[in-house]
Amino acid sequence: MATIWRFALNGNVVVSGGKQRRQLSKNGCNEPFKNRYWCPKSQWFQKEPCPFINRRECENYLVMCGSL
């Protein structure tokens, strides 16, 4: 059986499949990968960078507004 390709943040290292590199962003939000941006909250890629400065700001918005 083939292994599944995975994108993950391990400390200050970004792992994409079998490759590794240093993390560019401080908290993992908007980590660039092939013209997409990683969202650690949704565990998926976004087409555009998130407008929030950090994950706490994102969570505060979600609490106040109910959805993204």
TITIDO-528258 format. One record per residue (C-alpha): residue number from 1; x, y, z; residue in three letters. Coordinates in steps of 0.2 Angstrom, whole numbers, plus 5000, padded with zeros to 4 digits. Layout:
# residues N
NUM	X	Y	Z	ala
...
END
This chain:
# residues 68
1	5000	5000	5000	met
2	5006	5017	4996	ala
3	5009	5030	5009	thr
4	4999	5046	5010	ile
5	5007	5063	5007	trp
6	5007	5073	5022	arg
7	5010	5092	5026	phe
8	5014	5095	5045	ala
9	5023	5107	5056	leu
10	5035	5099	5068	asn
11	5042	5113	5079	gly
12	5052	5124	5068	asn
13	5052	5112	5053	val
14	5039	5110	5039	val
15	5037	5093	5033	val
16	5029	5090	5016	ser
17	5030	5072	5010	gly
18	5048	5066	5011	gly
19	5055	5084	5011	lys
20	5059	5096	5026	gln
21	5063	5114	5027	arg
22	5063	5128	5041	arg
23	5047	5136	5045	gln
24	5045	5153	5038	leu
25	5031	5160	5049	ser
26	5032	5162	5068	lys
27	5016	5152	5072	asn
28	5013	5141	5057	gly
29	4999	5152	5050	cys
30	5000	5156	5032	asn
31	5015	5145	5029	glu
32	5017	5146	5010	pro
33	5017	5130	4999	phe
34	5016	5130	4980	lys
35	5005	5146	4979	asn
36	4994	5141	4994	arg
37	4994	5145	5012	tyr
38	4993	5132	5026	trp
39	4980	5135	5040	cys
40	4984	5125	5055	pro
41	4966	5128	5062	lys
42	4958	5119	5048	ser
43	4973	5108	5044	gln
44	4971	5113	5025	trp
45	4977	5125	5012	phe
46	4969	5141	5008	gln
47	4970	5151	4991	lys
48	4974	5167	4999	glu
49	4984	5172	5015	pro
50	4973	5173	5031	cys
51	4970	5191	5036	pro
52	4973	5188	5055	phe
53	4990	5191	5063	ile
54	4990	5175	5073	asn
55	4980	5160	5078	arg
56	4973	5168	5093	arg
57	4966	5183	5083	glu
58	4957	5170	5072	cys
59	4950	5161	5086	glu
60	4943	5177	5094	asn
61	4935	5181	5078	tyr
62	4927	5164	5077	leu
63	4920	5166	5095	val
64	4913	5184	5091	met
65	4906	5180	5074	cys
66	4902	5161	5075	gly
67	4910	5156	5058	ser
68	4924	5160	5046	leu
END
